[in-house]
Amino acid sequence: MRPAQWYKNTVIFLPILFSGNLFNSKDVALVIATFLAFCLLSSTVYIINDLRDFEVDRFHPKKRKRPLPSGMISRSYAKGLVILLGGVSMFVLFGLSSNVALVGVLYLLLNIMYSYFLKRLFLIDVIAISIGYLLRTIAGAQVIDVPVSNWLVFSVFQVALILAFHKRRCELNVPSSIKHRNTLGEYTPGLIINLSTMTTASLVVTYLIYINEVNPKLVFTIPLVFYGVFRLEYLLIKCETDFEPQYLRDMPLIATLISWVVLVVISLYLL
C-alpha cells in the first residue's frame, strides 16, 4: 500500500488553500475525504504496478523487499486488495461528486497505462507522473466547486516534473537499475540537470505570473520560492543517494515548505 507515499496526495489541499475557504469546515471535510480516497486509490495503483512488475522486482536490490516480490503476500491476496481499495476509493469519490469521480477514473487509467507501458517510454514517463499530480490538484478544486487558476495548475505540473527528474537522477546512482527500468539508459546526469534547470526557470516565471495576475498578496512568498527551487537544484546536482531523493529528508527544504504554507495563510487570510 506504501502509505509513506501518501504525502504526494497533499496537492489536493492546494485549491482550498488558495480559494480562501481554508476555514470553511464543510469544504475542509470534503477535501479531507477526497485526500483519503486518493490515498486508497494511489495504494491501488501501487499494488497494480507491483503485480505488473512482480518478476522483475524480485531481482531489484530494494524493490525485492516489498511484500509482493518478497513473498510476504500472495498475488491473489494482492488482487483482492486492488478490488477492495479501488472499490472503496471510487465509492467515496462518486459519493462526493461525479466530477471528482471522473478525475479519479482518469487518474486510475493514467497510472494503469503508466504501469504497463508509459514508464518504458523515455520522457513520457516523467510527464505521466506529473499529470498525476495535476489531476489530483484538479480533484481538490472540483470537490469544493471552486475554479483553479491555470497558472497554479501549471506550477504544480512543473514542480512534479522536477521531483520526477530527481527520482530518475537518484536511480542512476545504482547501475543495476537500468536492468529494471530501461528508460534509465536514455537519461544521463547531465541531461537530467539540464531538463530540471529549464523546468525550474519555467516554474519561477509561472509562479511570478500567477502572483502578478491572480494573487498579488503572495508577493512576500517569492523569496521562499526562489530559495526552495535553488535548494532543489542543489540537491539534484549533489545527489549521492540511491532510489530515494534527498528532498524527502532535507530539513532546510522541509522548513522552507512549511514556512511557505504559513506565509501563504497569513497573506491570504490575515492581511
N, C-alpha and C positions, 0 to 999 in steps of 0.2 A: 504493500500500500504506500510505502515511502512517505509517511507523514512529515518527515524532515523537509520535503519538497513543497509542502503546502503554502509556505511563505510566498510562493510565486503567485498565488491567487489574491494576494493583498491589493493588487492593482484594481480589483473590483471596488475598493473603497475610494478610489480617486474621484469619480464623478460626484459622490455625495460630499466629499471634502471641498471641491471647487464650486459646487452648486449653491452653497450657503445653507444647506439643510442638515449639517452635521449634528445639530442639537434637536432635530425633529425625531422623536422617539419612534414613530411609526416607520419612517424611512430607514432609520438605523436598523430596526428589526428586520426589514425587508432585505437590506444589504447583507446583514449577517447571515440570514437564511440562504441567500444566493452564494455567499462565500462558502458556507458549509456544504452546500450542494455541489459546488465546483471542486471542493476538496475531495468529495467522494467520486466525482466524475474524473478528476485527474488521476486518482488512485486506480480507477477502472482502466484508464489509458495506460498507466504504467504496467499493470498486470497483462494487458493485451500485448504490450511491447515485449514483456518478458516471455510470454508464451511464444511469440513470433521468433525471438532470438534464443530460445531455450538451449539449443545445441551449441551455438556459438559462445554463449555466456558461460558455459561450463568450463571453458578454457581461458576465460578472461581473468587477469590477475586479481581484479576487485569484484567484478560482477558475479563471479562464480560463488561468492559468499552470500548472494541474495537467496531468499527462501526457496524459490523455484529451481534454479540451477543447482543449488546445494543439496536438493532432495528433502528439505525440511517440509515442504508441502508437495502434493501430487499435482499433475496437470489438470486432472478432473476437479480437484478442490479449487484450483485457481480459476477454472472456467466457471465454477459455481459462484465464486466471488465476483467475477465480471458481471454475471447476470444480476446478482444481488445488489452490488454497489451501483451499477449502471441503472438498474431499475429504480432504486430508491432516489438517486440523484435526479433522474428525469421526472419522476413523480413529483418531487418537490418543485422543480423548475416549472413544470406545467401548472402546478398549483399557484405559483407566484404570478406568472404571466405567460401568455402564448409567445410573446416576442422574446422573452428571456429564454424560454424553452427552445425556440428556434436557434438562438445563439448557441445554446448548449448542444444542440444537434450538430450544428456546423463545427463546433469545437471538437466534438467526438469524431465526426467524419474526417476532419483535418488530421487529427492525431492517428487515426487508423491508417490513413494514407501515408502519414509520416513513418509509422512503424513498418509498413510493408514495402514502400519504395521511395518516398520523398527523402528520407535520411541517407539514401545512397546516391543522391544527386548533388554534385558539387555546387555550393552557394544556395541552391534551393533549400537545402537542409536548414540553414540558419534563418532563412526568410520564413520558412514554415513555422519554426519555433516562435519567431517574432509575431507572426499573425495570431498565434495562440494567445499571446499577451493582449494584443489588440482586441480580440473577440471578448476576452474577459472584462476588459475595460468597458466595452460597449454594453455588456450584460449588466454591469453595475449602474449604468445610466438608464437602461431600459426598465429595470425593476422599480425605479422610483420616478420613472417617466419625466426625465429631465434631458434637455439637449446637452450634448457633449461637444465641445469645440474640436474642430478638425485638427487644430494646432496641437491640442493636448493629446489627441489620439496619435498624431504623427510623432510626438515626443516619446510616448510610451513605446511605439514601434521601434524607434531608433535606440532607446535605452536597451530594449530587449535584444536588438541586433548586437550591440556592444557586449552584452553579457554572454550571448551565444558565441561571439568571437573569443571571449575569454575562455569559455569552456573548451573550444577547439584548441586554443593555444596550450592549455594545460594538458590536454590529451596527447599533444605532440611530444611531451616530455617522456612518454612511455613508448618506445619504439614498437613494442608488440601491439599497440593499439591499432596500428594500420591494418593488421590482420582482421580486426574485429569491426572496423569502420573504414571501408575502402575510400571514402571521400577524403580522409586524412592524408592520403597520398597526394592529393591535389593542393592541400594547404601547406604553406611554409610559414615560419615565424614572421618573416619579413612581410609577406602578403597579408597576414592577419593584422599585423600592426598598422599597415597602410590602410586597410579597409576600416579598421576601428578608428583610426585618426580622421578619416574622411567622414565617417558617421558621427563622430564626436563633434566635429565642426558644424555639421548639419544640425545636430541636436541643439547646440548652443544657439544657433541662428533661429531655429524653430521656436525655442523657449522664449527668446527675446521678442520675437514677433507676437507670440501669444500674450506676453505681458503688455506689449505696446498696444495691441488691438483689442484684447479681451479683458485682461485683469491688471490694470496699471498699479494696483495696490501691492502687487507682488514684486515690485522693483527692488525691495530690500532683500529678496531671496537670491538675487543674481550672484553676489559673491560666493554664496554657499554652493550654487550650481557650478560655477567655474571651478571651485576647489574640488568638488565631487568628481567632475569629469576628468580633471587633471590627475586626481588620485587614481581613478580607474585606469587611465592610460599608463601611469607609473607602474601599477600592479601588473598590467598586461606585459609591459616590457621586462619587468623584473621577474616574471612568473618562474618559480622554481618548484612548484608543487606538481603532483600528478593527479589527474582526474578532477579534483575539486578546486575551483578557482579560489584565489586568496581573498577576494572581496567578501566571501561568506564569513570570514573571521577577522577582517581588518577593522580594528577598533576606530581609527580615525575616520574611515569611511562610514561606519555604522553611526558614529557620533554625528557626522555631518548630515546623514539622512534623517536622524531623529531631530536635529536642530532645524532642518528644512521644514519638516512637518509642523513643528511647534511654531516656527515663524510664519508659515502659511496660515495656520489657525489664527494667530494674532493679527496678521494683516487683513484677513478676510472677515473676521468675526468681532474684533475688538477695536480696530482703528476706524 
